Amino acid sequence: MKPTILLYDSGMGGLTIYDAIRESLPDAHYLYCFDNAYFPYSEKSEAVLIERAVGIVQKIAENYPLDMVVVACNTASTVVLPALRERFAMPIVGTVPAIKPAAQISQTKTIGLLATKGTVTRPYVDELIERYAKDCVVERIGSTDLVEIVEEKQQTGSVDMQRLQKVVAEWQSHPTLDTVILGCTHFPLVKEELQQLLPRVSFFVDPGNGIANRVVSLLQDVKRNVNNENKENQAFCTQNSEDFLKREKVMQNWGFKRLNILNFVEK
């Protein structure tokens, strides 16, 4: 029996997490929602992020019995997980910056955390660094612009390298930085471009495989809700937009049947 897994993000960056999970669970039934009405999440308040998370999961769960929810967004995951776990019975998996593996792999013990402005300033991230990277120097860049660069790449196939270079300029001459954490699910989609701009960096680390392993492990103990053998993968967004058809095409290229507009009223 196929498990039904919902992934959600503010944009389409969470598709990198979907891709990693799908490699391990190719036959699962996938739902993906991007909250474009509130994109980007990086500078939204914690109260807004919690309200959106609960509302999105609640609305989709009304029509699709869910076996698991994956918050495929670092910014949201640093805030919303307790509220979701309190409200819903199914397992909730979050996405947090891969600080532990980065600290383990770095040879120089100098790490760069590339994330959104919201993520780099969260106390939760400070706690992860204190716990797993105490012996490392951790440099941080928080960028909303990079999220938008990736969203544009997904629709056009190209990257404005000059704009991208401005984001990471301070690291280009860093003498000891050898590991960069891709601390937003969007960022693996420009990994090759970042490698070109940061040739001294040996390791680019993202949480995709770790999350996939966690999902597989948790599903072993989940009693499946319904038989989803013939269900098609569906994508959702939270508002119509001028680029709707382009976004639908992107989602179809990733294996989703169609892009639906999710209408729900915030409480």
For each residue, the residues with C-beta under 8 A, 3 or more apart:
1: 224 227 228 229
2: 27 28 29 224 227 228 229 231
3: 25 28 29 67 68 219 222 224 228
4: 28 29 30 31 64 65 66 67 68 225 226 228 231
5: 21 25 28 29 30 31 66 67 68 69 70 215
6: 31 32 33 57 60 61 64 66 68 69 70
7: 14 17 18 21 30 31 32 33 69 70 71 72
8: 14 32 33 34 35 53 56 57 69 70 71 72 73 76
9: 12 13 14 33 34 35 71 72 73 76 185
10: 13 34 35 36 38 39 40 41 73 75 76 147
11: 14 34 36 39 40 147 150 151 186
12: 9 15 34 151 154 186 247 250 251
13: 9 10 16 72 73 147 150 151 184 185 186 187 189
14: 7 8 9 11 17 18 32 34 70 72 73 95 185
15: 12 18 19 32 72 185 189 254
16: 13 19 20 72 185 186 188 189 206 208
17: 7 14 20 21 70 72 95 185 207 208 211 212
18: 7 14 15 21 22 30 32 72 254
19: 15 16 22 23 208 254
20: 16 17 23 24 208 209 211 212
21: 5 7 17 18 24 25 28 70 211 212 215
22: 18 19 25 26 28 30 255
23: 19 20 26 212
24: 20 21 212 213 215 216
25: 3 5 21 22 28 212 215 216 219
26: 22 23
27: 2
28: 2 3 4 5 21 22 25
29: 2 3 4 5 228 231 233
30: 4 5 7 18 22 233 255 256
31: 4 5 6 7 60 64 66 233 234 235 236
32: 6 7 8 14 15 18 233 234 235 236 251 254 256
33: 6 7 8 9 56 60 235 236 237 238 262
34: 8 9 10 11 12 14 39 235 236 237 238
35: 8 9 10 38 39 41 52 56 237 238
36: 10 11 39 237 238 239 241 247
37: 237 238 239
38: 10 35 41 44 48 52 238
39: 10 11 34 35 36 151
40: 10 11 43 44 116 144 147 148
41: 10 35 38 44 49 73 75 76 116 118
42: 75 116 117 118 119 142 144 147
43: 40 117 118 144
44: 38 40 41 48 49 52 118
45: 48 49
46: 49 50 79
47: 50 51
48: 38 44 45 51 52
49: 41 44 45 46 52 53 75 76 79 80
50: 46 47 53 54 79 80 83
51: 47 48 54 55 266 267
52: 35 38 44 48 49 55 56 266
53: 8 49 50 56 57 71 76 80 83 84
54: 50 51 57 58 80 83 84 87
55: 51 52 58 59 264 266 267
56: 8 33 35 52 53 59 60 238 262 264
57: 6 8 53 54 60 61 66 69 84 87 88
58: 54 55 61 62 87 264
59: 55 56 62 63 262 263 264
60: 6 31 33 56 57 63 64 66 236 262
61: 6 57 58 64 65 66 88
62: 58 59
63: 59 60
64: 4 6 31 60 61 234
65: 4 61 225 226
66: 4 5 6 31 57 60 61 69 88 90 225
67: 3 4 5 90 91 219 222 224 225
68: 3 4 5 6 90 91 92 93 215 218 219 222
69: 5 6 7 8 57 66 84 88 90 91 92 93
70: 5 6 7 8 14 17 21 93 94 95 211 215
71: 7 8 9 53 76 77 80 81 84 92 93 94 95
72: 7 8 9 13 14 15 16 17 18 95 185
73: 8 9 10 13 14 41 76 77 95 184 185
74: 77 78 95 96 97 115 116 119 183 184 185
75: 10 41 42 49 78 79 115 116 118 119 184
76: 8 9 10 41 49 53 71 73 79 80
77: 71 73 74 80 81 94 95 96
78: 74 75 96 118 119 122 124 125
79: 46 49 50 75 76 122
80: 49 50 53 54 71 76 77 83 84
81: 71 77 84 85 92 94
82: 85 86
83: 50 53 54 80 86 87
84: 53 54 57 69 71 80 81 87 88 92
85: 81 82 88 92
86: 82 83
87: 54 57 58 83 84
88: 57 61 66 69 84 85 92
89:
90: 66 67 68 69 222
91: 67 68 69 218 219 222
92: 68 69 71 81 84 85 88
93: 68 69 70 71 211 214 215 218
94: 70 71 77 81
95: 14 17 70 71 72 73 74 77 185 207 211
96: 74 77 78 99 124 125 128 207
97: 74 113 115 119 125 128 181 183 207
98: 101 102 181 182 183 205 206 207 210
99: 96 102 103 111 113 125 128 129 132 133 138 181
100: 103 104 128 131 132 133
101: 98 104 105 205 210
102: 98 99 105 106 111 133 136 179 181 203 205
103: 99 100 106 109 111 132 133 135 136
104: 100 101
105: 101 102 179 203 205
106: 102 103 109 110 111 136 178 179 203
107: 178 202
108: 176 177 178 179
109: 103 106 135 136 137
110: 106 136 137 139 174 176 177 178 179
111: 99 102 103 106 133 136 137 138 139 177 179 180 181
112: 138 139 140 141 171 174 177 179 180 181 201
113: 97 99 120 125 138 139 140 141 180 181 183
114: 141 143 146 167 168 180 181 182 183 184 187 194
115: 74 75 97 119 120 125 140 141 142 143 181 183 184 187
116: 40 41 42 74 75 119 120 142 143 144 147 183 184
117: 42 43 120 121 142 143 144
118: 41 42 43 44 75 78 121 122 142
119: 42 74 75 78 97 115 116 122 125 142 183 184
120: 113 115 116 117 125 140 141 142 183
121: 117 118 125 142
122: 78 79 118 119 125 126
123: 126 127
124: 78 96 127 128
125: 78 96 97 99 113 115 119 120 121 122 128 129
126: 122 123 129 130
127: 123 124 130 131
128: 96 97 99 100 124 125 131 132 133
129: 99 125 126 132 133 134 136 138
130: 126 127 133 134
131: 100 127 128 134
132: 99 100 103 128 129
133: 99 100 102 103 111 128 129 130 136 138
134: 129 130 131
135: 103 109
136: 102 103 106 109 110 111 129 133
137: 109 110 111 176
138: 99 111 112 113 129 133
139: 110 111 112 113 171 174 177
140: 112 113 115 120
141: 112 113 114 115 120 167 168 170 171
142: 42 115 116 117 118 119 120 121
143: 114 115 116 117 146 147 167
144: 40 42 43 116 117 147 148
145: 148 149 163 166 167
146: 114 143 149 150 164 167 184 186 187 190
147: 10 11 13 40 42 116 143 144 150 151 184 186
148: 40 144 145 151 152
149: 145 146 152 153 159 160 163 164 167 190
150: 11 13 146 147 153 154 186 187 189 190
151: 11 12 13 39 147 148 154 155 186
152: 148 149 155 156 158 159 160
153: 149 150 156 157 158 159 189 190
154: 12 150 151 189 250
155: 151 152 243 246 247 250
156: 152 153
157: 153
158: 152 153
159: 149 152 153 164 190 193
160: 149 152 163 164
161: 164 165 193 196 197
162: 165 166
163: 145 149 160 166 167
164: 146 149 159 160 161 167 168 190 193 194 197
165: 161 162 168 169 172 197
166: 145 162 163 169
167: 114 141 143 145 146 149 163 164
168: 114 141 164 165 171 172 194 197 198
169: 165 166 172
170: 141 174
171: 112 139 141 168 174 177 180 198 201
172: 165 168 169 197 198
173:
174: 110 112 139 170 171 177 200
175:
176: 108 110 137
177: 108 110 111 112 139 171 174 180 198 200 201
178: 106 107 108 110 200 201 202 203
179: 102 105 106 108 110 111 112 201 202 203 204 205
180: 111 112 113 114 171 177 194 198 201 203 204 205
181: 97 98 99 102 111 112 113 114 115 205 206
182: 98 114 187 188 191 194 204 205 206
183: 74 97 98 113 114 115 116 119 120 187
184: 13 73 74 75 114 115 116 119 146 147 187
185: 9 13 14 15 16 17 72 73 74 95 188 206
186: 11 12 13 16 146 147 150 151 189 190
187: 13 114 115 146 150 182 183 184 190 191 194 206
188: 16 182 185 191 204 206 208
189: 13 15 16 150 153 154 186
190: 146 149 150 153 159 164 186 187 193 194
191: 182 187 188 194 195 204 206
192: 195 196
193: 159 161 164 190 196 197
194: 114 164 168 180 182 187 190 191 197 198 201 204
195: 191 192 198 199 201 204
196: 161 192 193 199
197: 161 164 165 168 172 193 194
198: 168 171 172 177 180 194 195 201
199: 195 196
200: 174 177 178
201: 112 171 177 178 179 180 194 195 198 204
202: 107 178 179
203: 102 105 106 178 179 180
204: 179 180 182 188 191 194 195 201
205: 98 101 102 105 179 180 181 182
206: 16 98 181 182 185 187 188 191
207: 17 95 96 97 98 210 211
208: 16 17 19 20 188 211 212
209: 20 212 213
210: 98 101 207 213 214
211: 17 20 21 70 93 95 207 208 214 215
212: 17 20 21 23 24 25 208 209 215 216
213: 24 209 210 216 217
214: 93 210 211 217 218
215: 5 21 24 25 68 70 93 211 212 218 219
216: 24 25 212 213 219 220
217: 213 214 220
218: 68 91 93 214 215 221 222
219: 3 25 67 68 91 215 216 222
220: 216 217
221: 218
222: 3 67 68 90 91 218 219
223:
224: 1 2 3 67 227 228
225: 4 65 66 67
226: 4 65
227: 1 2 224
228: 1 2 3 4 29 224 231
229: 1 2
230:
231: 2 4 29 228
232: 257
233: 29 30 31 32 255 256 257
234: 31 32 64 256 257 258 260
235: 31 32 33 34 248 251 256 257 258 259 260
236: 31 32 33 34 60 259 260 261 262
237: 33 34 35 36 37 240 241 244 247 259 260 261 262
238: 33 34 35 36 37 38 56 261 262 264
239: 36 37 261
240: 237 244 261
241: 36 237 244 247
242:
243: 155 246 247
244: 237 240 241 247 248 259
245: 248 249
246: 155 243 249 250
247: 12 36 155 237 241 243 244 250 251 259
248: 235 244 245 251 252 258 259
249: 245 246 252 253
250: 12 154 155 246 247 253 254
251: 12 32 235 247 248 254 256 258 259
252: 248 249 255 256 257 258 259
253: 249 250
254: 15 18 19 32 250 251
255: 22 30 233 252
256: 30 32 233 234 235 251 252 259
257: 232 233 234 235 252
258: 234 235 248 251 252
259: 235 236 237 244 247 248 251 252 256
260: 234 235 236 237
261: 236 237 238 239 240
262: 33 56 59 60 236 237 238
263: 59
264: 55 56 58 59 238
265:
266: 51 52 55
267: 51 55
